Each structure stands twice: as structure tokens, then as C-alpha cells.
Amino acid sequence: MCFLLFIYSISSVDIIRSYCHKAAQSSKTVNSKFCVIALEANPKTKYANPEELADILIELTISSATNISTQITQLLEDGRLDYDALQDCSRLYSDAKSALQEALDHIKQKDYQSANLKVNSVVAASNYL
């Protein structure tokens, strides 16, 4: 039994590396090494399939966007920086979180094309940040 678990854990690392490599090949904004590090650090990925890996990556991105939004809110309250620029950033991050949540919903419905469009819209918007 332990041997089977060991073999499966090795294959899950291969799945993560393969998934991240493919994602990096299909998108200029995906860094394969960062993708592998982020996924391997998450215990949920140990037995995840590619669909679950996509969910995990999107959830990590939503979490990051939420943290950045919180920091933007604090900067807005501070009042020492350009209010209009921070408001623009806040709107972009809010839109990104909504689009990523919609992408998760599309993945759950197995509508991968729509999920991809939503993720790509976030990637395109990130060029403005």
C-alpha cells in the first residue's frame, strides 16, 4: 500500500509539471517554474486531476487578488497616494476576481472554452496594472 501511495505521489508531481509546462506554452503570462512551486506547495494538489489543478490555481489567484485589494483599500484610506489611480486598480482587481469566479463556475460546468475566455480576460486586464 505504501509503495502504491509513493508511486502515485511521484505521478502527481509529474502531472503538475506537465500541466504547468502546457499552461506556460499556451500563455505568455504563465511562468512554468512559479506554477509548479505554487501547486506543489498546496496540499490539495497531491491527488488532483488537471481540472482540479485549474480550480486550485484560479483559487490561488483569487486569494492573491483579494489580498492586493485589501492593500489597495488601506492605501485609499491612508490618503497619501493618487486616489484616482488607486480607484482604477481597485476596479481592475474587483473585475478580475469576478471574472475568475465565473471561470471557476464554467470549469464546474465543464465549459472549458468559456472558462478560458474569462481567464484570458483577466490576463489581458493585468497588462494595465
C-alpha angles and dihedrals in degrees: 000000000000090000091054091050090049092050091047092049090052090051091049089057088051090049091052093049092046092047093049093045091053091046091051091049092053097045133043090209098057115092108205095206093049090046091054093047093048094048097042089052091058114082091207090070096063094092100015126133121219093270090053090047089055089050091050093049092049091047090050089051092049089050091050092048090050091052091049091048089054090052091049090052090052091050090049090052090049090059097202098107134064104294096199094051091048091049089053090051091047091053092048092051092046091051091047092053091050093048092048091050088052089050089055090051091051091050090052088052089048089241094139095166092059091043090053091050091052093048091047090052089056091048090050091049090050088068087071095055 
